[in-house]
Amino acid sequence: MRYKMIVRGTTVRPSASTAQHISQVIDALPHEKRSINQTPYGPVGNDPIAVPMETKIASGLIEEARIQLALWVATCHKRMGALRTSEEQIITSPMIMVMENAWKLMFAFDQGNAIHIAEQIRIGETSNLVGLYRIVGILRELALRMETEFVTWLERWLGVG
């Protein structure tokens, strides 16, 4: 089985002061590690990926999607651990897995000695209008969480302010 990196995710653009602090933190790192995220991909270097998303067009690839999300979470936790200035745990991370037309929400949470994943809360389907509305509503709630709880946690984590 061949694995690839997560290529979709939702980033959060922090306030100007937090963005400046992030730039100062990552500019002090070696060139190949200059990113707030675990990937050095330029467009997301300074904007934290708050909600990774994995999509598959065949339901038989569900295990591959799970593995890719689990790897993403593990590398994210390692990366954030390297940038840590706070003693608190990493914030619980929502993740989205899309299999064909079914959208599922997952949560990764740090229990100190292990990362656990609460799996597959079905949030909607793109095959019907009601399912689409549910997906949009949940994405809006996730966006609100990113702009509030996630950014507040990130600022504490990085020692902003």
TORKETOR-338753 format. One record per residue (C-alpha): residue in three letters; x, y, z. Coordinates in Angstrom, 1 decimal, always signed. Example, Ala and Ser with C-alpha at 12.3 -4.5 7.8 and 13.67 -1.06 7.14 Angstrom:
2
<pt "ALA"; <+12.3; -4.5; +7.8>>
<pt "SER"; <+13.7; -1.1; +7.1>>
//
This chain:
161
<pt "MET"; <+0.0; +0.0; +0.0>>
<pt "ARG"; <+1.3; +3.5; -0.9>>
<pt "TYR"; <+0.6; +6.5; +1.3>>
<pt "LYS"; <+0.6; +10.1; +0.5>>
<pt "MET"; <+0.4; +13.3; +2.5>>
<pt "ILE"; <-2.9; +15.0; +3.3>>
<pt "VAL"; <-3.4; +17.5; +0.5>>
<pt "ARG"; <-6.5; +19.2; +1.8>>
<pt "GLY"; <-7.2; +21.1; +4.9>>
<pt "THR"; <-8.6; +24.3; +6.3>>
<pt "THR"; <-6.2; +26.8; +7.6>>
<pt "VAL"; <-6.8; +29.7; +10.0>>
<pt "ARG"; <-5.3; +33.1; +9.4>>
<pt "PRO"; <-4.4; +34.5; +12.8>>
<pt "SER"; <-4.4; +38.1; +13.8>>
<pt "ALA"; <-1.6; +40.3; +12.6>>
<pt "SER"; <+0.2; +40.2; +16.0>>
<pt "THR"; <-0.1; +36.4; +16.2>>
<pt "ALA"; <+1.0; +36.0; +12.6>>
<pt "GLN"; <+4.0; +38.2; +13.3>>
<pt "HIS"; <+4.9; +36.0; +16.3>>
<pt "ILE"; <+4.5; +32.8; +14.2>>
<pt "SER"; <+6.9; +34.3; +11.6>>
<pt "GLN"; <+9.5; +35.1; +14.3>>
<pt "VAL"; <+9.2; +31.6; +15.7>>
<pt "ILE"; <+9.6; +29.8; +12.4>>
<pt "ASP"; <+12.1; +32.2; +10.9>>
<pt "ALA"; <+14.5; +31.1; +13.7>>
<pt "LEU"; <+14.3; +27.5; +12.5>>
<pt "PRO"; <+16.4; +25.8; +9.8>>
<pt "HIS"; <+15.2; +26.6; +6.3>>
<pt "GLU"; <+13.6; +23.1; +5.7>>
<pt "LYS"; <+11.6; +23.4; +8.9>>
<pt "ARG"; <+10.2; +27.0; +8.4>>
<pt "SER"; <+6.6; +26.2; +8.8>>
<pt "ILE"; <+4.0; +26.3; +11.6>>
<pt "ASN"; <+2.7; +23.0; +10.1>>
<pt "GLN"; <+4.5; +19.7; +9.6>>
<pt "THR"; <+4.8; +20.4; +5.9>>
<pt "PRO"; <+7.2; +23.0; +4.5>>
<pt "TYR"; <+4.7; +23.7; +1.7>>
<pt "GLY"; <+5.0; +27.5; +1.2>>
<pt "PRO"; <+1.3; +28.6; +0.9>>
<pt "VAL"; <+0.5; +27.1; +4.4>>
<pt "GLY"; <+3.8; +27.9; +6.1>>
<pt "ASN"; <+2.5; +30.6; +8.4>>
<pt "ASP"; <-1.2; +29.7; +8.5>>
<pt "PRO"; <-1.9; +26.7; +10.8>>
<pt "ILE"; <-3.9; +23.8; +9.3>>
<pt "ALA"; <-6.7; +23.5; +11.8>>
<pt "VAL"; <-8.9; +20.9; +10.1>>
<pt "PRO"; <-7.3; +18.3; +7.8>>
<pt "MET"; <-9.4; +16.6; +5.2>>
<pt "GLU"; <-8.9; +13.3; +3.4>>
<pt "THR"; <-11.1; +12.4; +0.4>>
<pt "LYS"; <-11.4; +9.1; -1.4>>
<pt "ILE"; <-13.6; +8.2; -4.3>>
<pt "ALA"; <-13.8; +4.5; -3.6>>
<pt "SER"; <-15.2; +3.1; -0.3>>
<pt "GLY"; <-12.6; +0.3; -0.4>>
<pt "LEU"; <-9.9; +2.9; +0.5>>
<pt "ILE"; <-11.3; +3.8; +3.9>>
<pt "GLU"; <-8.4; +2.2; +5.7>>
<pt "GLU"; <-6.0; +4.2; +3.7>>
<pt "ALA"; <-7.9; +7.4; +4.5>>
<pt "ARG"; <-7.8; +6.5; +8.2>>
<pt "ILE"; <-4.1; +5.9; +8.1>>
<pt "GLN"; <-3.4; +9.1; +6.3>>
<pt "LEU"; <-5.4; +11.1; +8.9>>
<pt "ALA"; <-3.7; +9.3; +11.7>>
<pt "LEU"; <-0.2; +10.0; +10.3>>
<pt "TRP"; <-1.2; +13.6; +9.8>>
<pt "VAL"; <-2.3; +13.9; +13.5>>
<pt "ALA"; <+0.9; +12.2; +14.7>>
<pt "THR"; <+3.2; +14.5; +12.7>>
<pt "CYS"; <+1.1; +17.5; +13.7>>
<pt "HIS"; <+1.5; +16.7; +17.4>>
<pt "LYS"; <+5.2; +16.2; +16.9>>
<pt "ARG"; <+5.5; +19.5; +15.1>>
<pt "MET"; <+3.5; +21.4; +17.6>>
<pt "GLY"; <+5.5; +19.8; +20.4>>
<pt "ALA"; <+8.7; +21.2; +18.9>>
<pt "LEU"; <+7.1; +24.7; +19.0>>
<pt "ARG"; <+5.7; +24.4; +22.5>>
<pt "THR"; <+6.0; +27.1; +25.1>>
<pt "SER"; <+3.0; +26.0; +27.2>>
<pt "GLU"; <+2.6; +23.0; +29.5>>
<pt "GLU"; <-1.0; +22.3; +28.4>>
<pt "GLN"; <-2.0; +19.5; +26.1>>
<pt "ILE"; <-2.5; +19.9; +22.4>>
<pt "ILE"; <-6.1; +21.0; +21.6>>
<pt "THR"; <-8.5; +18.3; +20.3>>
<pt "SER"; <-8.3; +18.3; +16.5>>
<pt "PRO"; <-11.3; +17.9; +14.3>>
<pt "MET"; <-10.7; +16.0; +11.0>>
<pt "ILE"; <-12.9; +15.3; +8.1>>
<pt "MET"; <-13.0; +12.2; +6.0>>
<pt "VAL"; <-15.0; +12.1; +2.8>>
<pt "MET"; <-15.7; +8.7; +1.2>>
<pt "GLU"; <-17.5; +9.0; -2.1>>
<pt "ASN"; <-20.5; +11.2; -1.1>>
<pt "ALA"; <-20.5; +10.6; +2.7>>
<pt "TRP"; <-18.8; +13.1; +5.0>>
<pt "LYS"; <-17.6; +12.0; +8.4>>
<pt "LEU"; <-16.2; +14.0; +11.3>>
<pt "MET"; <-13.5; +12.6; +13.5>>
<pt "PHE"; <-11.6; +14.0; +16.5>>
<pt "ALA"; <-8.1; +13.4; +17.6>>
<pt "PHE"; <-7.3; +14.1; +21.3>>
<pt "ASP"; <-4.1; +13.9; +23.2>>
<pt "GLN"; <-4.2; +11.8; +26.4>>
<pt "GLY"; <-0.6; +12.5; +27.4>>
<pt "ASN"; <+0.9; +9.1; +26.5>>
<pt "ALA"; <-1.2; +8.4; +23.3>>
<pt "ILE"; <-3.3; +10.1; +20.7>>
<pt "HIS"; <-6.8; +8.8; +20.4>>
<pt "ILE"; <-9.2; +9.2; +17.5>>
<pt "ALA"; <-12.9; +9.3; +18.0>>
<pt "GLU"; <-14.1; +8.0; +14.6>>
<pt "GLN"; <-16.7; +8.6; +12.0>>
<pt "ILE"; <-19.5; +10.8; +13.2>>
<pt "ARG"; <-21.5; +11.0; +10.0>>
<pt "ILE"; <-22.2; +14.7; +9.2>>
<pt "GLY"; <-24.0; +14.5; +5.8>>
<pt "GLU"; <-23.9; +13.4; +2.2>>
<pt "THR"; <-23.5; +15.3; -1.0>>
<pt "SER"; <-26.1; +13.1; -2.6>>
<pt "ASN"; <-29.1; +15.0; -1.2>>
<pt "LEU"; <-30.0; +18.6; -0.3>>
<pt "VAL"; <-30.6; +17.9; +3.5>>
<pt "GLY"; <-27.1; +16.3; +3.7>>
<pt "LEU"; <-25.5; +19.3; +2.0>>
<pt "TYR"; <-27.1; +21.7; +4.4>>
<pt "ARG"; <-25.9; +19.6; +7.4>>
<pt "ILE"; <-22.3; +19.6; +5.9>>
<pt "VAL"; <-22.4; +23.4; +5.4>>
<pt "GLY"; <-23.8; +23.9; +9.0>>
<pt "ILE"; <-21.1; +21.8; +10.5>>
<pt "LEU"; <-18.3; +23.4; +8.4>>
<pt "ARG"; <-19.5; +26.8; +9.7>>
<pt "GLU"; <-19.3; +25.6; +13.3>>
<pt "LEU"; <-15.8; +24.3; +12.7>>
<pt "ALA"; <-14.8; +27.6; +11.2>>
<pt "LEU"; <-16.2; +29.4; +14.2>>
<pt "ARG"; <-14.2; +27.1; +16.5>>
<pt "MET"; <-11.1; +27.7; +14.5>>
<pt "GLU"; <-11.4; +31.4; +14.8>>
<pt "THR"; <-12.0; +31.3; +18.6>>
<pt "GLU"; <-10.9; +28.3; +20.5>>
<pt "PHE"; <-8.1; +27.1; +18.2>>
<pt "VAL"; <-6.5; +30.6; +17.8>>
<pt "THR"; <-6.7; +31.2; +21.5>>
<pt "TRP"; <-5.1; +27.9; +22.2>>
<pt "LEU"; <-2.4; +28.5; +19.6>>
<pt "GLU"; <-1.5; +31.9; +21.1>>
<pt "ARG"; <-1.1; +30.3; +24.5>>
<pt "TRP"; <+0.9; +27.4; +23.0>>
<pt "LEU"; <+3.3; +29.7; +21.2>>
<pt "GLY"; <+3.6; +32.2; +24.1>>
<pt "VAL"; <+2.0; +35.1; +22.3>>
<pt "GLY"; <+1.3; +38.1; +24.4>>
//
